[in-house]
Structure formats: C-alpha cells, structure tokens
Amino acid sequence: MGYYLLQISYTPEGWAALVKNPQNRFEKVRPAMEKVGGKLVQAFFAFGEYDIVAIGEFPNNSAAASIAIALAAGGALKSCKTTPLLTVEETMDALFKAQESGYQPLTKQAMEVRA
C-alpha cells in the first residue's frame, strides 16, 4: 500500500451545489476509495489553489488513478491532482540505492569541454 496526496479544486458550480445542499463529501468518497482497495487517511478543506487536500492509501497506482478519474468525471471539480508519496523509510531506501547505483554524474569540466 502506498500513500497519495490528493489536491482538489471545485468549480464555482460545485461550490454552489454544496452551498445549496451542504454535505460531507468525504463520507461520499470514502466508500468509493474502499471499493478499489484504498483508504481515506485524512482530508482537509484548505485556502489557496486547492479547496481540498487529502491523503489516501491505495494498493497501486491504478487504484489511486481510478479514484482521481471518478472524481474528475463527476463534473464538480476544476482540478484533481494526485501525487504519489514516499515514506521516510522508502526515501532512505532510495537514497542508499542511488548511492550504490554507480551512476557517474556529468562534471562541470566535462560540460565545458563540449561547449
């Protein structure tokens, strides 16, 4: 299971529908996430570019994408951005693998030779 950051913005029409009929949309999204094997870990309304910021946990990228697609297909959203997240442990593992990869970066000196 991996974590994903969901950043969502409503259209003006989406906000108008919520004002007309206030409801907790997180409770509507939660069962859909569970149906694809995911889990809504936490969700917040926010100021700024995105109206909602949420953390979801999904078994794979396609499950996370399926929720983003379903939400976007509903028509009430201006945007729905999904970003895979790494835990500290996953990042440490990646750092050690990068260290051991043997990759030789292009040096400044080598770049100057080409110019």
Secondary structure, 3 states (H helix, E strand, C coil): CEEEEEEEEECHHHHHHHHHCCCCHHHHHHHHHHHCCCEEEEEEECCCCCCEEEEEEECCHHHHHHHHHHHHHCCCEEEEEEEEECCHHHHHHHHHHHHHCCCCCCCHHHHHHHC
